[in-house]
Amino acid sequence: MSMQPKGSGEIPAETVRVARAAFPKGSLAIRVRDELGPLFTDGEFADLFPARGKPAWSPGRLALVLVLQFVEGLTDRQAAEAVRARIDFKYALALDLADPGFDFSVLSEFRDRLVEADAGRRVLDGILVAAREKGLLKTTGRARTDSTHVLSAARELCWLEMVAETLRSALNELALADPDWLVEVAEPDWFRHYATRAEDSRFPKARTKRDEVGLRIGRDGTRLLEAVLAADAPDGLRSLDTVEILRQMWVQHFHLVEGEVRRRDPKDRPPGAMRLVTPYDPDARGSVKRDTLWDGYKVHVTETCEPDAPNLITNMATTVATTPDSVMSEEIHTGLAERECLPGEHWVDAGYPTAAQVVAARTEHGIDLQGPMAANTAVSARGPYGQDAFRIDWDNQRVTCPNGVTSTQWHHRHSQQGLPVIRVRFNPADCRPCPQLRACVSSPKAERRSLNLRHRDEHEVVQAARREQQTDAWKDRYKIRAGVEGTISQGVGRCGLRRSRYRGLAKTSLQHQLTGAAINLARIDAHLTDTPRARTRTSHFAALRPAELTLDGAK
């Protein structure tokens, strides 16, 4: 299909007349169209379509349909039906009342085009551009960010189901790619064990029997891999996606011991960031955060938080579940910079700020990254001889201990995590006779004190942040961050934020861009109708708490 730019155009007069009569107070779709105008044009998506071919349905309108679909939680069939039958949708899309719309499969095809071109951000950007032009988006003040888990669309599998389904999936694709070759390679028992889904099988309950089934699956998969990777195997089989997933899964769970297939010990398996959890979503990873265990992804939501404007989502960043929050600040700030949405203050929880991230945010983007800095939990950091008790002379590269002894070594090194540090050591001849040596060092056999320091700018940032965060004024300012949890709650309740509709990181990321755009439309509509923001829910009993009591009950 080809794209022939048409633009959204003017709303037909008859559509306007009927919509005004049917919705005298308006609706979200009507109010958003009246306030923001056409949000997308066909030209914005011209690169997604070939120059020649059958004309496609307007991509600018399709982009708006996707957003409205997420606003109302519609399926593809329901969204296509709404375009055909609902007057307010026709008004927002500037369609004639008699326009028949499109087949629901067009939405899936358009999403695929957005994913292939990594163009999902254009949808969220279109909403932000229109909001900025109307004065609804203010980005120079404060913003806040938080993350939440996202479950994979593929269901959770037990170990036997996972390896069996991995092998079955590979056999199905090989049967489609080269059936004659597979008939010659397949063992007769394979048709009995892998012709149907693993969930339809009844695995034995006894542990020893289950182990035997697992080893049998391991041997069969190893046999298939050997055949596919053999020199005389047909070209192209080894490059099939399911064959590569089979190879990775088998490396993850099996190995050869004296020529026999054995199950790997959990300690010998790859780290979580590389470990597959299902053959049907190879991008998904397993992770844990406090009491939450999940297979899938993680999404980071950033929004503005100004009292005189709607709180609009300015960035949605999707990662695999194992990516820590502490490495995301730079990526989030880069995304905000590209959208011209950089805030002056960025409020986050304790998972995000590190000394390096705070310094980088300030020097590269002019952002004051605010969040609780982790306390120094090292044994050597506490007590009268803790690290903070040592005086650092950065210019002369010396450190003086509380007893007045000066260090003799100052070297630039890297920590176990690969981070640049400064390693400071004292002379054993000075430390050994000191009566406070055992209180100063953590090792019972150490004969001198040593320190690992961050570089000066990072060290000073951490020290200043820890002092400031002990004040009541900072704690009161930090309350602004909690509001982003309400945004996540709205995303979960309205758009299913915590469960991916699609498989794969790219499609899940598109879902989150559409979710951000949908929440923004809902919030702009709430702003236009003066709908008050929801209050934090308080239980009936908690509401009876006397004002003079604190949360822990102490007066």
C-alpha angles and dihedrals in degrees: 000000000000130000121233109188112236103155123222092278128190122321110257112253094236091052089052093049096049094042092052091049095046095043107033090166093040129233134243093269092047096045093047091050092049094047103037102025120209104354098195137028128205091241091066089067100035093115091061094067134057120250093241135043140064111339113259127223110268107288091202089059092043090056090054091046090055091053094047088047090059092042090061100029095241129166119233091261092049092047092051090048090050090055090051099043112022120088096205091054090050089050094051091046094044093236131155114253089244095052107126094208119212143293113278092240089070089074093057091047091050092050089052090054090050091050095047091052094039085236100141092106090064090071095054090041091055091058092047094049092052091046092050092051089054093048093248096117120070114178107165095078126054135336133179134203137197136164135221137186123263122204119225118248088234113086121246114266132202116235097264092047091049097054093039092050091046091055093043092050091052092048091052094052092045089050089056095044099045115356096172093056093047093051089058094047102041119097116230091244091057091074090055096046104036108027092093134039117284091237088065091059125087108227116201118262098219114094095227092049092049090051089052091052090049092052091047090054089047092053092047092050092047090051091052093048092050090052094047093047094045117116093243095051116116116270116262099027095100091052094059113118095232091050090054090048089050090052093050093046092050093048087050097051110020141045138171119258112186089336095310125112111244134176114253120246110247090245090059096053124104120271118273094258089064100034119110116222100185136011091225098060108032092177094059119100134189119244143163132215114182104303096349119096119179146156115227136043146319129236127203115208121200122187140169117251111197121144097224099048137048114274102246127190109243101177139022116189119186123196139164113278095256096059108109121229090234093074097047103076095085093047091049093048092048090053091049091049092053089053092044088240101122112147127213092230125030115194119201139159127258094277095070114046121081126162091255093048093050092050093045092049091052099043100037102034107015091240125145101220107205125191140116110291114222114255119245102257098178115123090233091057096065134075132025090314096047120134092262089061091064119091114228121209100195096179094054095032095235135128125205121206123221089264093056099257116142125220121247103200131055116173135167109232141149128255125234087268091055095253120141113255139165114239113208123190135184126217113266088220089063097041102040097069093042110114089214095055096110091049091048101049129053098213118077090219100042115121098192141026122253131184134200110211132185117234114282100262092048093044093052092046092054094046093048092046094051091051093047094047091060091064124095090229092061093044089053092050091048091063088082090074095065091071093074089069087066089055091053089049090052090049091050095047098041105031107018092247096173096056124059115231091201140039123253135037095266095054093042089052090053089051090055093048089053090046091054091049092048094050089049092054091048091050094046089052091049089051092050092050094043091240107173118238116255116260125232107272116247124190118240092248094047089053089063093061110124113247093238093059121091124218092269093051097250119134 
